[in-house]
Amino acid sequence: MRRGAKRMPLLGIMVAELPGKVPFANAASLRALCLLGISAGIEVFVFSPNRIDWSREQVTGYTYQAGKEAWMKINYALPNLIYDRCFFASKASYQDYSRHLRQLRGRSSIRFLGYGLPGKWEVMQILQRDPYFHPFLPETRLLTQLQEVLNWLELRSEVFLKPKGGSQGRGVLYIKKHQELLDHFILSGRDRRNHLLQMEFQNAQDLKFWLRTFIGQRIYLLQEYLSLHTANGNAYDIRSLVQKNRHGYWELTGMGVRCGQSGSITANLHGGGTAWEAAPFLKSEFSQEQVEEQMNTLIELSTKIPLALESAHGRLAELGIDLGIDRNGRVWLLEVNSKPGRSLFTKLPNKAVQKSSKENPILYAAFLLYAQKTNRMIAEASSFRASAEIKQGQQV
C-alpha cells in the first residue's frame, strides 16, 4: 500500500488448508473473488483457521495480485469480515476448525458474512415450526438404532438413509425389500468416496451388520423414499441458489437441474450427473400446466425459506436449496445448504447467473463493511427481492 493511501477493509475467505504451493482448493474461483474485491473497495484474501496467530492477532493468508499475475503470501491483521467456505474430510480437522471458529465469533471486531447452518436434521426442525412448509417436507427421523431401519422396511418396504452432515451425495443409501425373495434386501447408494454401491443381503441380520460397519459413529437420518426420477428412471433434483445482493436484499440468483447418471440414486454432479436449465427440463417430464405451477412453487419456496431460517438462526448470506418433484408432479424440499457450490451454474449457458453467483458474496460484503465503516444505521434486510495493511509479500 502506498504511503497515505486509504486502507481498504479486509474480507477474509476462510477455507480448509491442503498440501501444495497454493494451499487450498478452487484457486481459480478464489482468484476471481480477490479481483472482484478490488473493484468493490475491499482487500480480499484467503486463509485457513490454523494459520491464525492469536498472540499477535494476525493471520497468514494469500491474495491474488493481478499486476504480478500470482498469489502472494502475506501477514494480515485479523479481518473485519469473514466469508466461511470451510469443508472438511475428517472429524479431527473439523474439531480444530470449530475451536478457531468459537474464538473468531467471540471477537466483537469480527463479523461473518453469514453463519453456517447446523445439520440437516436441525434445519428441518426449524422449518417444521411453520405450517406453510409441512406439505413440502418428507417424513424424516433421526436414526438412533439400526432396528429402526428394519422396522421402517417392514412397514414401507423401502427407505432412504443419509448422513446428517454429508454433502455431494456421499454416504447416501437406498434400501428396499426384494419383491420376490422373502427377507432379502437390495441396497444401492454411494460410499464415503462417492463411489457407487450395489449390494444384496439374504437376511435382515446381514443387512444390519453391514450398516453398523458402514455408518460407524456417524449420525444418520431415516427418510421416506421419494420417486424423484425422470420417466427414464434417472434421478434428478433442482438446485435453487439464493443470495444477498449489493443492497443487502435476498434475491433468487438462479435455478437449475442436476440429473444423475444411469443407476445412481443421487443427482449430484460430483457423482457424474449432468446440468440442465430448470424449466426446459421439467417441460420434458410434465405438462405445460404442471410446469407453470411447479415453477411458481419452486420460486415461492426459494423466497420463503431464507427468511424463515434467518429469523431463527441468524444472519445468512447465501443458500443452496435442493428441491425434488416426484412422478405425480408434487414438489418436495430435500435440503438447505449455507455453503452452496456453484458448479451447476458454471455448466449452464446463462452467463448472467454465473456472473451474479460469483459477485454477490463480494457485493454483500461491501454492503456490510461500508455500512459499518460509516456508522450508517442500515438494518439487515428482512424482505426478499427476486431477481490489514499489506506487508512485503512472498510470491507463490
C-alpha positions in Angstrom: 0.0 0.0 0.0 1.3 3.4 -0.9 2.0 5.8 2.0 -1.1 8.0 2.6 -3.3 5.7 0.5 -6.6 4.9 2.0 -6.7 1.5 3.7 -9.4 -0.9 2.4 -11.4 -3.0 4.8 -10.5 -6.7 4.9 -12.6 -9.7 3.8 -11.0 -13.0 4.7 -12.3 -16.1 2.9 -11.8 -19.0 5.3 -11.0 -22.3 3.7 -9.6 -25.7 4.7 -5.8 -26.0 4.1 -4.5 -28.5 1.6 -0.9 -29.5 0.7 0.6 -27.5 -2.1 2.3 -24.3 -3.2 -1.1 -22.6 -3.1 -2.6 -24.5 -0.2 -6.3 -24.6 -0.9 -8.8 -26.0 -3.5 -10.7 -24.0 -6.1 -7.9 -21.5 -6.7 -9.4 -20.2 -9.9 -12.7 -19.3 -8.2 -10.9 -17.7 -5.2 -8.7 -15.7 -7.6 -11.8 -14.2 -9.2 -13.2 -13.2 -5.7 -9.9 -11.5 -4.9 -10.1 -9.5 -8.1 -13.7 -8.7 -7.6 -12.9 -7.3 -4.2 -10.6 -4.6 -5.7 -13.5 -3.2 -7.7 -15.7 -3.2 -4.6 -13.1 -1.4 -2.5 -12.3 -4.5 -0.4 -9.0 -6.2 0.2 -9.8 -9.9 -0.2 -7.5 -12.7 1.0 -7.8 -16.4 1.6 -6.7 -18.1 4.8 -7.0 -21.3 6.8 -8.0 -21.0 10.5 -5.0 -23.0 11.7 -2.8 -20.1 10.3 -4.1 -17.6 12.9 -1.5 -16.3 15.4 -3.8 -15.4 18.3 -0.9 -13.8 20.4 -0.2 -11.3 17.6 -3.8 -11.2 16.3 -2.5 -11.9 12.8 -3.2 -14.5 10.2 -1.1 -15.7 7.2 -3.1 -15.5 4.1 -2.9 -15.4 0.3 -4.2 -12.8 -2.1 -4.1 -12.7 -5.9 -2.3 -9.7 -7.3 -3.3 -9.1 -11.0 -0.2 -6.9 -11.6 2.1 -9.8 -10.8 -0.3 -12.5 -12.0 0.5 -14.5 -8.9 -0.7 -15.5 -5.5 1.1 -13.5 -2.7 1.6 -14.9 0.8 1.1 -12.1 3.3 0.6 -11.5 7.0 -2.6 -9.7 7.7 -4.4 -8.3 10.8 -7.5 -10.3 11.6 -10.1 -9.4 9.0 -13.1 -7.1 9.6 -15.4 -9.7 7.9 -15.1 -13.5 7.3 -16.6 -15.5 4.4 -16.6 -19.1 5.7 -16.1 -21.6 2.9 -14.5 -24.4 5.0 -15.2 -28.0 4.2 -13.6 -30.9 6.0 -12.9 -34.6 5.2 -12.1 -35.7 8.8 -13.6 -35.3 12.3 -10.2 -34.1 13.6 -9.9 -31.2 11.2 -13.5 -30.2 11.8 -12.9 -30.1 15.6 -9.8 -27.9 15.1 -11.8 -25.6 12.8 -14.6 -25.4 15.5 -12.1 -24.3 18.1 -10.9 -21.4 16.0 -14.4 -20.6 14.9 -15.5 -20.1 18.5 -12.6 -17.7 19.1 -13.4 -15.7 16.0 -17.0 -15.4 16.8 -16.0 -14.2 20.3 -14.3 -11.1 18.8 -16.7 -8.2 18.6 -14.5 -6.6 15.9 -15.0 -9.5 13.6 -18.3 -10.3 11.7 -19.2 -13.2 9.5 -20.8 -12.7 6.1 -23.2 -15.5 7.2 -23.3 -18.0 10.0 -23.3 -21.6 8.8 -26.5 -23.6 9.3 -26.5 -26.6 11.6 -27.1 -30.1 10.3 -29.9 -31.3 8.1 -32.0 -32.5 11.0 -31.9 -29.2 12.8 -32.7 -27.3 9.6 -35.8 -29.5 9.1 -36.8 -28.9 12.7 -36.7 -25.1 12.1 -38.9 -25.3 9.0 -41.3 -27.7 10.7 -42.3 -24.8 13.0 -44.1 -23.1 10.1 -47.2 -24.9 8.8 -46.6 -23.5 5.3 -43.7 -25.9 4.8 -45.4 -29.0 6.1 -46.6 -30.2 2.7 -43.1 -30.0 1.2 -41.2 -31.8 3.9 -40.7 -35.6 3.5 -41.1 -37.7 6.7 -37.7 -37.7 8.3 -36.4 -39.2 11.6 -33.1 -39.2 13.4 -31.7 -42.7 13.3 -30.9 -43.8 16.9 -30.7 -47.6 16.5 -30.4 -49.9 13.5 -33.5 -51.8 14.3 -35.4 -48.7 13.2 -34.3 -49.3 9.6 -35.7 -52.9 9.7 -38.9 -51.6 11.3 -39.3 -49.0 8.6 -38.7 -51.6 5.8 -41.3 -53.9 7.4 -43.9 -51.1 7.2 -43.0 -49.4 3.9 -40.7 -51.8 2.0 -38.1 -49.1 1.1 -36.2 -46.3 2.9 -33.6 -43.6 2.2 -30.7 -43.1 4.5 -28.4 -40.0 4.5 -25.7 -38.7 6.8 -26.8 -35.7 9.0 -23.8 -33.6 7.9 -23.0 -35.1 4.5 -22.6 -33.4 1.1 -22.2 -34.2 -2.6 -24.2 -37.4 -2.2 -21.5 -39.2 -0.2 -22.8 -41.9 2.1 -26.5 -41.9 1.0 -28.2 -45.3 0.8 -31.5 -46.6 -0.7 -32.7 -49.9 0.7 -35.7 -51.9 -0.4 -37.2 -55.3 0.3 -36.8 -57.8 -2.5 -40.1 -58.2 -4.4 -39.8 -62.0 -4.8 -37.4 -63.4 -2.2 -38.6 -63.3 1.4 -36.2 -61.5 3.8 -33.9 -60.4 1.0 -32.9 -56.8 0.7 -31.4 -54.7 -2.1 -29.1 -51.8 -1.4 -27.8 -49.0 -3.6 -26.0 -45.8 -2.9 -22.6 -44.2 -2.6 -19.8 -44.7 -0.2 -17.7 -42.0 1.6 -15.6 -41.5 -1.6 -18.7 -41.1 -3.7 -18.3 -44.5 -5.4 -21.4 -46.4 -6.5 -22.7 -49.2 -4.2 -24.9 -52.1 -5.3 -25.4 -54.9 -2.8 -27.9 -57.6 -1.9 -28.5 -59.2 1.5 -30.0 -62.6 2.1 -31.4 -61.7 5.6 -32.0 -58.8 7.9 -29.1 -59.6 10.2 -26.6 -59.4 7.4 -28.0 -56.0 6.4 -27.9 -54.8 10.0 -24.3 -55.9 10.4 -23.2 -54.2 7.2 -25.0 -51.0 8.2 -23.3 -51.0 11.6 -19.9 -51.2 9.9 -20.7 -48.6 7.2 -22.4 -46.0 9.4 -19.9 -46.3 12.3 -20.2 -43.3 14.7 -21.8 -41.1 12.1 -25.2 -39.6 12.7 -27.8 -40.7 10.0 -31.3 -39.7 9.1 -34.1 -42.0 8.0 -36.3 -40.5 5.3 -39.2 -41.7 3.3 -38.2 -42.7 -0.2 -39.5 -40.3 -2.9 -39.7 -41.2 -6.6 -37.6 -38.2 -7.8 -36.6 -39.5 -11.2 -37.3 -39.0 -14.9 -39.6 -41.1 -16.9 -36.5 -43.0 -18.0 -35.5 -43.7 -14.3 -32.7 -41.2 -13.9 -32.6 -39.4 -10.5 -32.7 -35.6 -10.6 -33.2 -32.6 -8.4 -33.5 -28.8 -8.6 -30.9 -26.5 -7.1 -32.1 -23.0 -6.3 -29.3 -20.5 -5.4 -30.5 -17.6 -3.3 -28.0 -14.8 -2.2 -28.0 -11.4 -0.7 -27.0 -8.7 -3.1 -25.3 -5.3 -3.0 -28.3 -3.8 -1.2 -28.5 -6.5 1.4 -31.7 -8.0 0.0 -32.2 -11.7 -0.8 -32.5 -12.5 -4.5 -33.1 -15.6 -6.5 -29.8 -15.8 -8.4 -30.6 -18.9 -10.4 -32.1 -22.3 -10.7 -31.0 -25.4 -12.4 -31.5 -29.2 -12.6 -28.9 -31.9 -11.8 -29.7 -35.2 -13.4 -27.8 -38.3 -12.2 -26.1 -40.9 -14.3 -27.9 -44.1 -15.0 -28.1 -46.4 -12.0 -27.3 -43.7 -9.4 -29.8 -42.8 -6.6 -28.4 -39.3 -6.4 -28.3 -36.4 -8.9 -25.1 -34.8 -7.7 -22.7 -33.6 -10.3 -19.8 -34.9 -8.4 -21.3 -38.4 -8.9 -21.2 -38.0 -12.7 -24.5 -36.1 -13.2 -25.4 -33.5 -15.9 -26.7 -29.9 -15.7 -29.9 -28.5 -17.3 -31.9 -25.4 -17.3 -34.9 -25.9 -14.9 -38.0 -25.0 -17.0 -37.0 -26.7 -20.3 -36.0 -29.9 -18.3 -39.4 -30.0 -16.5 -41.3 -29.5 -19.7 -39.8 -32.7 -21.0 -41.3 -34.6 -18.0 -44.6 -32.8 -17.3 -47.4 -30.9 -19.0 -47.2 -27.1 -19.6 -49.8 -26.5 -16.9 -47.9 -28.6 -14.4 -44.6 -26.9 -15.1 -46.1 -23.5 -14.7 -47.5 -24.5 -11.3 -44.2 -26.2 -10.3 -42.1 -23.3 -11.2 -44.3 -20.9 -9.2 -44.0 -23.2 -6.2 -40.2 -23.6 -6.6 -39.8 -19.8 -6.7 -42.1 -19.2 -3.7 -40.2 -21.8 -1.6 -37.0 -20.1 -2.6 -38.3 -16.7 -1.4 -39.7 -18.0 1.9 -37.0 -20.4 3.1 -34.2 -17.8 3.6 -36.5 -15.6 5.7 -37.7 -18.5 7.9 -34.2 -19.8 8.5 -32.6 -16.4 9.1 -35.2 -15.4 11.6 -34.5 -18.5 13.7 -30.7 -18.9 13.1 -29.2 -15.5 12.5 -27.5 -13.8 9.5 -27.1 -15.8 6.3 -25.5 -14.7 3.1 -26.4 -17.4 0.6 -28.3 -20.7 0.4 -28.4 -23.7 -1.9 -31.9 -25.1 -1.7 -32.4 -28.6 -3.1 -35.9 -29.5 -4.2 -37.4 -32.5 -5.9 -40.5 -33.3 -7.9 -42.0 -36.8 -7.8 -43.6 -38.6 -10.7 -47.0 -37.2 -9.6 -45.7 -33.7 -10.0 -45.5 -32.9 -6.3 -42.7 -30.6 -5.1 -40.6 -31.6 -2.1 -37.9 -29.8 -0.1 -34.9 -32.0 0.3 -32.1 -30.0 1.9 -30.8 -26.5 2.5 -27.0 -25.7 2.4 -25.5 -22.5 3.7 -22.2 -23.1 1.9 -23.5 -23.9 -1.6 -21.4 -24.8 -4.5 -21.6 -23.1 -7.9 -20.5 -25.9 -10.2 -24.1 -26.4 -11.6 -24.3 -22.8 -12.8 -20.9 -22.9 -14.5 -22.2 -25.7 -16.6 -25.4 -23.8 -17.7 -25.4 -21.3 -20.6 -26.8 -18.4 -18.6 -23.7 -16.2 -18.2 -25.6 -13.6 -16.2 -26.4 -16.2 -13.5 -22.8 -17.3 -13.5 -21.6 -13.8 -13.0 -24.1 -12.9 -10.2 -23.4 -16.2 -8.3 -19.7 -15.1 -8.1 -20.2 -11.4 -7.5 -23.0 -11.4 -4.9 -20.9 -12.5 -1.9 -18.4 -9.7 -2.6 -21.1 -7.1 -3.2 -22.9 -8.1 0.0 -19.6 -8.0 1.9 -19.1 -4.4 0.6 -22.6 -3.6 1.8 -21.8 -4.8 5.3 -18.3 -3.3 5.5 -19.1 0.1 4.3 -22.4 0.4 6.2 -20.4 -0.4 9.4 -17.4 1.8 8.4 -19.5 4.9 8.0 -21.7 4.1 11.0 -24.9 4.3 8.9 -27.8 2.7 10.6 -28.8 0.2 7.9 -30.9 -2.7 9.2 -30.4 -6.3 8.0 -32.8 -6.8 5.1 -35.9 -8.6 6.2 -37.6 -8.8 2.8 -36.8 -10.7 -0.4 -36.4 -9.2 -3.9 -36.5 -11.8 -6.6 -34.5 -11.0 -9.5 -4.6 -5.3 7.3 -2.2 -3.1 5.5 -0.2 -5.3 3.1 3.3 -6.1 4.2 6.0 -7.2 1.7 4.5 -10.4 0.3 6.0 -13.7 -0.7 5.0 -14.7 -4.2 3.6 -18.2 -4.5 
